Amino acid sequence: MQVRSVVNGDVAGILEHARAEGRDVLLDTEGFALVEALGIRVPAHRFVRDADEARTTSLDDLPGDRLVVKVASPQILHKTDVGGIEVVPRERSAVVHAIEAMAQRLSGRLISGYTISEYVAHDDALGAELLLGLRWTDDFGPVVTIGTGGIHAEHLARHLVPGSDVAILAPGLTPPTSIPGALERTLVGPLATGTARRARVRLPPDGLCALAGRLLAFAARPASAQLAEFEINPLALTDDGPVALDVLVTLRPGGAAPRPARPLEKLRRLLEPRSVALVGVSEGSNPGRVILGNMLREGFPRDRIAIVKPHTGAIDGVTCYPDIAALPERVDLLVLSIAAEQAPTAIEQIIEGEKAECVIVIPGGLGEKSGTEPLVERVERAVERARGSSWGGPLINGGNCLGVRSVPGRYDTMFIPGHKLSWPESEPGRVALISQSGAFAVARSSKLARLNPRYVISVGNQIDLTVGDYLTHFEGEPESEVVACYVEGFRPLDGRRWLEAATRITQSGRSVVLYGGGRTDSGARATASHTAAVAGDYAVLRELARQAGVLVADTIADFEDLVRLSWYLRDREPGGSRLGAITNAGFECVAIADNLGRFSLPQFASATAAALDEVLARCHLERVIDVRNPVDLTPIMDDAPYEDAVRAVLWDDNVDVAIVGCVPHTGALNTLAPGEGHAEDVRDGASIASRLASIRRESPKPWVAVVDAGPKYDAMAALLEDQHIPTFRTADRALRLFETYTHNRLALRNVMSRDRDLDRITW
């Protein structure tokens, strides 16, 4: 209760005092007051304005035989770099001399005064100094960082594996049950708590978690929203407990007014419109004409489409109207495929006449090309005015986008000709793809065409609708079992909203897959603190997304494979991380063993070993092969016993998940598409691929296949994928991504189980 009182009272007063003086940086004494509000000890200290005041200030209650003199200046954030810190004997003359020397050395700078503090003797070894940081991010709001402190913080962060450098936490986003694991995964956590081998216990694990919890609680309070950065570095872990030796606090400028609430209940009309109008359709070939053709191909009713085009009666049997005002009714969706400079006028006309509930703004360059800012401002002003009406105005997707392909909505605004991008006639997968880049959406749609995504959404530059809006919508649409997102940047605080929706989706048992673009650490460039340097904007997104249960892809190729894994394995949960492995190539056995990650290779049950022995004896291989995990069936094994061996491994009670490798070149297996010079047909019901498809239908366990071969065997890989068997072309890649997927599902299950027992922790 005492901490809460200080935070709500004194801290707000300190910040208001600094702003009243025109400062956006707190003095050391003010920063120490914030640290004390967290219940963390600070050195005994005195503040003086100059050397004359130091001559008359009592030093009697400053312990020790040495003192630390620091300059206090809103213009000097890193004092060591400019000679703004000195350790001196505990003598008044030494203190006065240090202040006089600093004043001369730093003449021309705005100096508020000097702090005289006790010298806190401490160990500066790894694990003995922490960095505790709190910074405001435009995407997610307040974010807490805990890592290695001292002068080596940035160097270590640059050279450590991402995720082991710092723990990144956020109030309301990081589940309390995830805090211990996040700290334990860092370099400094085990060193500080003594859980690393031979490490000294400097702070018990509960104590480190309590520090994190207090900083998170502080970050959640209204006053913290005024802080740009609040960094304690180093926090010395002394024998008498943690002591904050230095603190840096900077304030945020006044934020922009929040955008008016969007009528997101209309989003269903954008995704499944009952009526559509098109602007920008030519009688010849242009993007608008392609969009019209796509809509008719997708089966959208011709009589529910209107075209805005003067001096024309109809195009492709669709009625034309001379202008937007002439449209006979308010449509659910209006698609603008016109030049960027024409878009603001068209949107103003739509709003003035209340002609559309939703608008897709296709024009490229709108908000992207330099000089189009006034056009975007016109659109935003018009939309803001509409938001204040009883109607609420239209939702706008874009600009600079390809729009939407919606299977339930029976339309496709992506102006890619059918011979360039075709979709299978199969039942659409319950996959939604949200992308800020239209080209990314098209490329992934092409490579994931076998999945036939239910929705492909290109959001463009988010003039109105955001990626957070779409993910929040899909939270309430269980038919979208996998939501895959490509994100380059969020609108203010929309990243937080996106993460909140992602958490709810993953905790419902569905999957969210993320590839984050724009990975340069803009936050680090814009700050003088270590906190943003060691935990830049992309690192924050990556770690908070993982805490939300999101599958975070390191590469674009990983993104595609994680989407496939999420869809193909959606109906089977891993029971654990015990891997059964079987292949017909010795090198794959080695590759599997070399790339286990967090998987383990259990010993097969006796019944499984006996079944495998029988299969080997049937093929006269009992003298060649020992039964072990991974199993090497050799190239001699043919289709039927291969199936029996795979069944034996998958039905083993000691096996939770499996990988089935098949190097297909052997003449013993039917692995080729029909062709000259052989009698094979991989589509035959007796082929190994067809047999594996049968196993996929019968086995409830998650497993993946590997077909390590060239284009000649694409037909085999395609047949397996058509049967929803995740199929890779190398074992190491298969293991790496299958392990990522499996442990994401296991971690989600563990978090949900813990949260049921402990719904909320308050610090």
N, C-alpha and C positions, 0 to 999 in steps of 0.2 A: 504493500500500500504506500509505503514511503516513496518508492521509485515512481509510482504512478503520479503522486502528488507533485514531485519535482518536475516530471516530464510535462505534465499539463500546465504547470505554472511557470517555474523559473526558466525553463528552456524557451518557451514562447517569448518570455520577457527579454531574454538575452538576444534572441534573433531580432526582435523588434527594435532593441536598442542599437544593434549593429546597422540595421537598415536606416534608422533615423540619422545615423552618422554618415550615411552614404557608403557604407562598407559592404562588400560581398564576401569578405573573409573575416573569420573570427580571430580574435587574439588568443594566445595560448591559454590565458587564464579563463577565457570564456569557453574554449574547447575543453579544458579540464573540467569545467562545471558540467558539461554534457557527459563526459566520461564518468564522473561521480554519480550522475543520474542513473547510469547503468549499474551502479554498485561495484565499480572497478576503482581500485585505489590509484591515486596519482601522487607524485612526489610532493612533499611539503614545499611551498613556494611563496615568493613575494613578487609583487609587481612594482616597478619604479619607472618614473618618466624619463629620468636622465641620470647622469653621474652625480649631480648635486643631491638629488633625492636619495641616491644609494648611500651617500656619506652619512645620512641621518637615520636610515632605516635599520631597525634591529634585525640581526641575523641569529639571535639567540635560540630560536625554536626551529632552526634548520639544522637537522642532525648531520653527523659525519664530519670528516676532516677535509672534504672537498665539496665544491658547489658547481652547478652548471649555470652559465650565463647565456641567455638566448635573446636575440633581437626580436621585437614584436612589430611586424609591419604587414599591412594588407598587400604590399607590393612584393613581399619576399615569402614564397611558399616553401622553398627548399633552402633552409638556412645554412646547411653544411656547405653547399656549393659556393656561397659568397662569403664564407668566413663569419657567419652570424651565430656561431655557437663556440663557446670556450669552456673547458673544464679548468677551474682554478682552485688554489688552496682556499680553505675556509677562513679568509682574512679580508677585512673590509677593503684594504688598499688594493688587493688583487682583483676584487670585484669591480672597484671603481676604475682601475686601470683597464680592465677588459671592456667595460662599457665605453670608456673614452676612445679606445682603439677601434671599436666597432663603429662608433659614431663618425670617426674620421674616415674609416674604410668605406662606409656606406653613405657618405655624404651625398646629397642629391636625391636620396630615397625618402619616401614618407615613412617616418619612424614614429610609432605610437608609444614606445617605451621598451622596457627590458624585463624579462622574467629571471628571477634568481631562484633556483631550485636545488633541493638536496640531490646529491649524486647517489644514484641507486646502483650499487655493485651487483652485477649479474653475469651469468654465463651467456656468451653469445654464440654457442654451438648450435648446430641445426637441431630444431626441436625446442630450443630454449627461448626463442623469440617468435611471436606471432604477428601477423597482420590481420587486423579486424577492420573491415571496410563496409561502409554503407554509401551507396550512390544512387542517384535518381537516374533512371533510364526512361527515355521518351516512349519506348515500346512497352515496358513492363512495370513502370513505376519504381518503387524502392527495391533495391537488390542488395543482399548481404554477401560479403566475400570474406572467407577465412583461409589463410594460407601461411606460408613461411614469411616471417617478418625480417626486419633489418635491412642492411644495405644490399643483400643478395637477392631480395624478393623478385625483382624483375628478371634477373639473369636466370634464376632457377625456373621461373615460369616459362621462359622462352625455350628451355631445353628439356622440360619434363613432358611426358605423354599427356595430351589434353585430358583433363578430368582428374589427373593426379596432382596438378599444380595447386589448385585452390578448390575449396568447396564453395559453390554458388547456390544461394538460398534466397527465397523471396517470401515475405509474409502473405499468407493466404494461398500460396501456390505450392510451397514445399510442405508435404505432409510431415507432421512432427515425428512420425515413425521413420521417416527417411533421413532424419538429421544424423543419427549415429553412423549409418552406412556412408553418407556423403563425406563425413569427417574422416572416417577410417580409410577411405579410398585415396586421400591426399597423402603427400609425402610427410607433411608435418604432423598429421593426426597421430599415427602410431608412434612417432618419435616423441611427441609431447606427452602422450598418455602412457608410454611404456609398453604398449602392446607389440612394438617391433622388438625383434630379438636383441637382447642385451641393452635395450634402451632404458634409460632411467625414467621413473614416473615423476614428471614435473607437474602434471595436472591430471587427476583421475578422469577417465572417459566421461563420467557423469558431470564433472566440472566443466569440461570442454563443451559438452552439449548444453549445459546451463548458460554458458557465455553466449553460444549461438542463439539460444532461445531468448535471452534478454535483448540481444541486438535485434532479433526479428520482432519482438514485442515493441521495441522502440520504433522500428521502421514502420510498424502498422499504425502508429499514432499520427493524428493530423499534423502536428508540428513538424514531423520529419519530412513532409511534402515540401517544406521550404528549403531543404538541404540539397545542394547539388552533390556534395561529397562530405563524408564524415569518416576520417581514417585515423586509426590508432596504429602507429608503426614506429618503433616496435612496442608490442605488449610483452614485457619481460616476465617470464615465469620464474619468479624467485622462490626461495625457500619459505618466504612469508606470504606467498600467493602472487597472483598476477598484478603487475604495476604498469600503467601506461606511461611510457617515457616521453612520447611525443604524440601530438595530435594535430590534424589538419582539418579544418571545417570551412567549406565554401557554400555560399547560398545561391539558390536558383533565381534567375530573373522572373518577373511576373509572367505566368503562363497565359497562353491564348485562351479565349473563352471557348468552352466546350461546344461542339457542334450540336445543333438541334437533334432530338431523337428522331430516328428514321422509322417509318411505318413498316417494320420488317415483316408484319403479317402479310404484306403484299408479295413477299418473295416467292410464295407458292405460285402466284400468277405468272412470275417470270419463268419459273422452271416448268410449269404446266399451263401455258396460256390457252384460253378458249378462243381468243381472237388475236390477230396479228396485223400490223400495218408495216409496210416497208417504204423507206424513203431512200432514193438513190438507185432505182432499178432502171437499167438501160434496155432499149429494144435490141441492142447489140450485146456484146459480151463485156461485162464488167463485174466487179465483186457483188453488187446488188443483184444482178441477174443470176449469178451462181448461187447466192443465198436463196433466192426464190426457187431455183431448181432443186436445191437441197431440201427445202421444206416440202415441196411436192413429192420428192422421192421418199422422204421419211413418212409420208402419209398424212400430213396436216391437211384438213379439209380445205379445198380450194375456195369454197364460198365463205370461209371465215378469214380469208386473207384479203387485205386491201393494199393497193399500191398508190402512193402519192406521186403523181406525174402529170403535169398539165398537157393538154392537147393530145391526149392518148385515151382511147376507150378501154383497152384491155391488153394485157401481156400474158401469154400462155393461159388464156382463159380467166385471168384474175382481173377484176374491175379496177380501173384507175380513177383517182380523184384529183382535182386540179391543185389542191393545197391541203395542208394539215387541218385548217379550219373546216374544210368541206367533208372531212371524215364523218360518216353518219352516226357513229357511236364512239364511246370511250372504249378503246381496245385494252386488253390485258397487257400486250407487249407491242412496242413500236421500235423498229430497228432502223437506226440512222447509218447509212453507208454513203456518206457525203464528205466533202472536203472539210478539214478542221475549222477553217474560218467561217463555214456555214453553220456549224453545230450550235453555237450559242443562240443564234436567232431561232433555229428550229426548236430548241429546248424551251426557249421563252414562249414560243407559240403553243407548244404542247401544254405548258403550265397555264398560260392565260386561258386556253380553251378547255382545260381539264380533259385532254384527249387520250391520255395513256396512263395506266397504273404503273407501268415499268418501261424503261427505255434502255436499249443497248446501244452504246455510242462506239461505233467502229473506228472512226477516223484516226489514222496514225499521226503522230506528232503532237497531238493535243495534250499539253502538259509535259511532253518529253522534249520537244524542240524548243530551243531558246527563242524567246519572242512570243510564245503562245500563252504566256502567263496571264495577260489581260483576258484572253478568251476563256481560260479556266475560271478566272474570277467572276466573269459574267455568269457562267453556268452556276457557280457556287452561290452567288447572290440570288439568282432566280430560284434555285432550289430552297435556299434558306427562307425566302419569302413564302414559298409554297408550304413549307413545314408549319408555318404559323396558321394556316387555314384549316377549316374543319375537314377538308379533303385530305390534307397532309402531303399532297404532291406526289410525283412519281419516284420510284426507286430507279437509280441510274447505275448501270454496269459499264465500266470503262472510265475514260476513253482510252484510245490507243489499245484496242483489244480485238480479238477475233470473236468474242462473244461466247455463245453457248451451243453445245450439242446436248439435247435432252431426249433420251429415248422415251420416257413417259410423256414428255411434252410433244413428241413427234415433230421436232424441228432441229435444224442445224444451221447456225449463222456463220460457221467457219467457211469462208469463201475459198475452199480448196476443191478443185474439180474432182468429181467422183473417180476419174481414172488415176488421180494422184493419191487419193486417200480413200480407201474403201473400208467398209465395215462388214464383219461376218453376219450371216443370216441367223446365227445361233441366238439362243436366249441371252439377253444382256446380263453381264455379271453385275453383282451388287457393289460396284466400285464407282466412287465419285472422284474425279481428278479436278483439283482447283489449282490454277496456275496464274501467276502474275504476268507471265510471258506467253503470248500467243504461239510463238514458234516452239517453245518448250512443250506446250500442250499438244501441238500437232505432232512433233517428233515422238513424244511419249505415246500418243494415241496410235501412231503407226507401229511402234515397237510392242505395244501392249494390246494390239488389235484383237488378238485371240481372246482377251478377257472381255471385249466388247463393253467398255465402261458405260454405266447407266447415265452418267453425266460427265461432260468435259466442259469446264468453265474457265474461260480466260477473263480475268478481272481487270487487266490493264492497270492504269495508274490510280485506281480507287478514288476517283473524284467524289463518289458517294458510297456505294457499297464496298465493303472491305472483305478481306479474307476471313476476318473474325466473324463477320455477319454470316458468311456462308457456312463456316464450321458450326456456328451456333444453330443454324437452321438444320444442318444434318444431324445434330445431336438429337433432334426430335423426329428423325426419319430412320427408323431401324432397318428399312430396306437397303440403305447404304451401309453395308457392313464394313467396307474398307474405304477410308477417305484419305486420299493422297494429295499432299500439298507441296507446291513449289512456291517459296516465298523469298522475295528480294528485300522487302522492307514493310513495316507496318505503319499505319496511321497512328497518331499519338494514343498510347495506352491500348491500342487494338491487339498488340501482342499478348497483353495480359488476358484480354477477353478470349483470344484464340486458345491460350493455354487452359483457361478455365473450361472452355467447351471440350478441348481435347481430353482433359482429365475425366470429364463425365462420360465421354464416348468410350474411352478405353476401359473405364470401370464398369461399363455396361457389357463388356466382353468383346466389343468390336475393336478394330485397329485403325490407328492414324499413322501415316508414314509421312516423313518430312525430309525435303532437301532444301536447305537454306542457302540462298545465293547471297552475293555481296558480303563476303566474309572479311573484308578489311576492317580493322578495329578503329572505326571512326571515333568511338568513345575515347580510346587511348590518345588519339591525336589532339582531341579537344580538351585535354585535362592535364594538370601538372601533378596529379596524384599517382601513386603506385597502383591503387585499386583498379582503375580502368585499364591501366597498362597490362595488368596480369589477368583481368577478366573483361575483355572487350565485348562488344555487342554480340558478335556471333557466338562466343563462348557462353554468354548468358543464355541465349536462345537454346543452344545445344543442351546445356545442363538442365535447364528448367523443363525443356521438352521431354528429356529422358525421365525426369522425376514425374512428369505427367503421364508416363506410360507410352510415350510416342516412340515409334521406331525411327531413329535419326540416321539418315543415309550420309555416309562420308563422300560418296561419289554419285554421279548421275546413274551410272550402271548399277550401283548398289540400290539406288532408289527403285529402279525397274524391278530388280530381283526381289526386294523386300515387299513390293506391291504384289508380285506374283505369289510369294510365299504366304502372305497374309490372306489372299483370296483362296488359293488352293487348299490351305490347311485350316481354313476358318472353322470347319466342322469337327476338328479333333484337337484336343488340348494335350500337351505333354504331361506325363505323370511325373517326370523328373528329368535328370540330365544324363542318365545312363544310356550310352550309345551302343547299338548293335551295328556292326559294319560287315559288309560282304561284297566281294568283287571277284573278278577273274584275272586280276593282274597284280603281281607282287609290288610294283611301284606304287599302285594306288593304296595298297595296305600301308605302305610307308608314309605316303602323303597324308592319309587319314590320321595315322598315329602322330604325325608331326604337326597337325593343325587342329588338335582337339579343343584348344581354348579351355572353356569351363566344362566341357563334356568329360566323362570318364568312360573307360572301356571295362565293363563288368565281365566276370567269368560267366560263361553260359551255364544254365542249369543242367543237371545231369540228363534230363529227358531230351533237352535240345542237343547236347553233345552226342547222345545216342542216335538221334534222328539224323544228325549230320554225318556221323560215322556210317550209317546205313546208305545215305546218298552217295558218299564217296566210294563205298564198297561196290555199289551198283555200277559205278563208272570206272571201277578198277583203279581208284586213286588213293586207296587207303594206305598204300606204302609210300605215297608221295607227299601227302598233306597231313599235318597235325591239326586237329580241331582247336582253334583259338580265335580270339576276337582281336582284330578283324580276320575274317575267313577269306582265304585265297582259294578260289575254286579252280584256278588254272584255265588256260584256253581250251582244255579238252572237254569241259562240261557242256552238255548240250541243253536245249530249251527246257525239257520237262524236269530233269533233276535240278536244274538251276532254279526253277520255280519252287521246287520242294525245299531247297536249301534256304531260299529267302523266306518262305513261310515258317520254317523252323526258327529262324532268328527273330522274325517279327512277333511270333507268338510266345517267345520266351518271357517269363514273368520277371526276369532280371533286366529286361530291355525296356526303356521308356520311349526312345526315339531311334530311328535307324537311317542309314545311308546305304544305298544299293548302287554299286558301281558296275558298269558293263562296258568294257573296252570291246567294241563290236566287230573288230576285224577278223576274229576267229571264224574258221569255216564250220565250227560246231554249232553256231547260233544263226538263226534266221533274223537278220538285222537290216537287210537292204530292201529298197523299193524295187519293184519289178524292172528288169532291164536285160540287155543283151549279155550273154556269156554266163548266166547263172539262172537258177530256178527259184531263187528266194523271193518272198513277198512278206515284208514286215507287217502287212495288214492282216495276214493269215491268223486265224484264231489260235493256232498252235505256236506262234512266234513268241519269243521272250517278251516283247513289248506288250502283246495282247495278254500274256500270262500276268505280267506286272499290273496291267490295268485291272484284272480280276482281283488281284491282291488288294489294290487300292480300294476297291468297292467293299471288301470284306474286313480289312484290318482297321480298327479304330485308332491306331497309333499314327502320329505324324512321322513321315519319312520322305526322303528326297532321293532322286536318281542322278546318276552321272553317266553321260555318254561322251567319253573323251575321244573325239574323232572329228574329221573334217566334214566339209559340206555334203559328201556322199551319204552321210548318215543323218542329215537334217530331217529326213522323213521319219526316222525312228524317234528322234527327239520330239518332233511335232506330234506324233501319235501319243507319246507319253503325256505331253502337255495338254493335249485335247482331253485326256482322261483325268485332268487335274492332278497330275503328278509333277511337282516342281522338279525341273530337269536342268542340270548344269553341264557345262562342257569340260570342267576340271574339278577334281576332288577338293583341292585346297579352297577354291572359291565357294564350293558348295558347303564345306564345313564352316567357313568363316561366317557366311550369312545365315545358315541354318542355326548356328550357335547364337547369333545375335537375336534372331527371331525367337528361338526357344526360351532363352533366358529373359527376354522381354515378357513373354507370357507367364513364366514362372514368377518373375518379380511382381507382376501385376496381381497374380493370385495371392502372393504373400502379403502385399500391401493391403489388399482388400480384406484378407483374413485378420491382419493386425488391427485394421481400422474398425472392424466389427467389434473387436474386444476393447478398443480404446478410441472412441469416436472423436475425442478432442483432448489435446493437451494445452493447458494454459500455463504460461511461465510467469 
